[in-house]
Amino acid sequence: MTTDAAAGTALTLYLAGLVAAFGARSWIHRRRTGSTGFRGLSGAPGSAEWWGGTLFAAAVALGAAGPALVLTGTTAPITLPPAILWAGFALAIAGFAGVLAAQAGMGASWRIGVDTTERTGLVTSGMFAVVRNPIFTAMLTALLGVTLLAPTAVTATALVCLLLAVEIQVRLVEEPYLIRTHGYAYASYSGKVGRFLPGLGQLTRNR
């Protein structure tokens, strides 16, 4: 796989993944529930919600910009062995497929962002029985794959921004909301199932 082919593949997969995971999924969700599921990633400037949303938006933009800059010759990627490029391809495919599968597994509870006045069902089966946030885990996997396909400072920055965004969103926004909303059910679930990886990031019951 050549440098240009890898970057072109990265950009194609990335844009297709965004369309499927956000555009198509929102459309399907609206057809089934009457709502797009989009609740926004907002909050007062400087708040956890604001930082999570801002970093997420930056990650999305930089994730597309990285491969595009390589294709236009603006940025030269780091030279990696073909085996690493193919590994990146496999990770990107697996990551985007995982995002779609986890979104489907949430059913009517799927949302983008948190509405603190809303109560959705607590999903603990399927991929959510393995990790509590499989969508975010899969997103990070996909972007890691894109970064390996188009290894530049821009794509690496996108990956860091996404990691920070999901850590802030999950730890400071979603987990407190789920604890308030679902009480003991979420405390019991989060005490047994890892946050992003199996066996890591369980919450203690007294949290």
Secondary structure, 3 states (H helix, E strand, C coil): CCHHHHHHHHHHHHHHHHHHHHHHHHHHHHHHHCCCCEEECCCCCCCHHHHHHHHHHHHHHHHHHHHHHHHCCCCCCCCCCHHHHHHHHHHHHHHHHHHHHHHHHHHHHCCEECCCCCCCCCCCCHHHHCECCHHHHHHHHHHHHHHHHCCCHHHHHHHHHHHHHHHHHHHHHHHHHHHHHHCHHHHHHHHHCECCECCECCCCCCC
